[in-house]
């Protein structure tokens, strides 16, 4: 899934080039490239599809030259995750009705890829054998209030556990209680199921959407697909897969995942993920001379940086914009982006 | 005089492109261009000479295309102001033994150019009629401890006043006393005299230097000049005109000047000169969004800048280096420049 237009990493991310196409970690690859490579260890190149918006087609072809046009599933309009996943499931199911399918965001941070691969393989195996809608849930290491939580059945001794309920971003006492209970996981938005199972769930819980998209069954993966989608997609309900399906279905399961994961929601999350101790500066694509300066996130386009008497700031120097703000205020960047946009 | 290699405006100024060639004010012209234009209102283009170092010849021709090669007086080695001025005086005197000569730094800030022109004209007139070594002294508006001071004879009622003594950078109580006495001026390093007068002074106070340079009297402004200078210049004493001549001569005079002047010794001086009130940010080549941020000096290469909770800093974003330091610490930039230099 690579259709987001998030601006929480402004000034680096813009609607023209949102987060999934950026190398925010400074390791030479964008998030979508990292995601592709991670999945490509398990899934053949030709079976990886990019769900995105038409406007990002060229960026994707540039960053993933190994991808063929048929693998880019471009929504004509933005319609949240449920319609996009249904569209992909329809196409894949038409090619292989026995297919298992993994859905993953393209702009998250994941480390320990061996663990990731093992977790995904477990889920794939389960999806092939059972009618289960599975999510990968991250074992939490802090009562983070920015994530959704998944509660599973403590008494389920299988590796893939029955989900009891989803909870959106909780307050801190609630999150602390979740952690102490031990059967709560972070919702990473990574799903595994057979196309058969997810299509059945759409038919049951989003029947109107399912019916509209089934009218194109003879068009998928043919030259008629584009016309059908352009006509049909804008009519679909704007609803997330979580709200439309997962919170309603009875066959939802979660695999407690053991890899390091961070959705990197904003600049400070990047600092927190990359820091090695509390005092240190996190330095991306820069050479730093720090004089009485610590706790800063510094990202430039390969510049020397001199800081004196600056602590806990984000210093982001992009091609058009230089931003210097306290890290804790990273939620304000949307506002700043809008203000500059209005001025232009 | 455009031979300086100052690094106090690092990272903007470097030995490759020092301050005189920079547009630090963000008005589209470098200091040397501003200086040339200011003098060109009084002095014909062909009679303006640039005293510089050989390494800056191309930069000068680029920034002052109206200058011909003969007007670039390039020292083969750095030898302070006295040798450079003697060299220029010799060349000019050989062309016109009745010449009056103005010597000015090329990297200072001057406003109220009409006043400047009137002051210079007064000094030129005086130089043509009298054997006087004149400086333009700036009427001080603060007890600045970063400047040299010139004390003149209070009882001299002429517009051009007899100098009693020069004082190098004083401490604050001394500077305050100078201001209260009313007959002290800032030494702006702008000199006016006839070539006859200054050559006579060199003969008297720096006789060895004078003798060595007089050995080339038949070579100046001929094709033999270059060879003579390359052989002779390195032998000359490294001494300033102030120390070598002006502090010793009896015929030194000062014209209290009425234009706005600032030698812009470092980043903070730029802020102080350009600020309109104490709280304001000084913004050069940038578009600023300031959130609870004031008193900053901001210079980029035409970027948007977002600041939150930053006060009294210098934020300098050049092509290779981003520097964020408290304005009051601008004296540390030499140290930072050296540290990066060593790393490279």
Interface residues (C-beta under 8 A of the other chain):
Chain A: X11 X286 X287 X289 X291 X300 X303 X304 X305 X306 X307 X308 X309 X310 X315 X317 X320 X321 X322 X323 X324 X325 X326 X329 X332 X333 X336 X339 X340 X343
Chain B: X11 X286 X287 X289 X291 X300 X303 X304 X305 X306 X307 X308 X309 X310 X315 X317 X320 X321 X322 X323 X324 X325 X326 X329 X332 X333 X336 X339 X340 X343
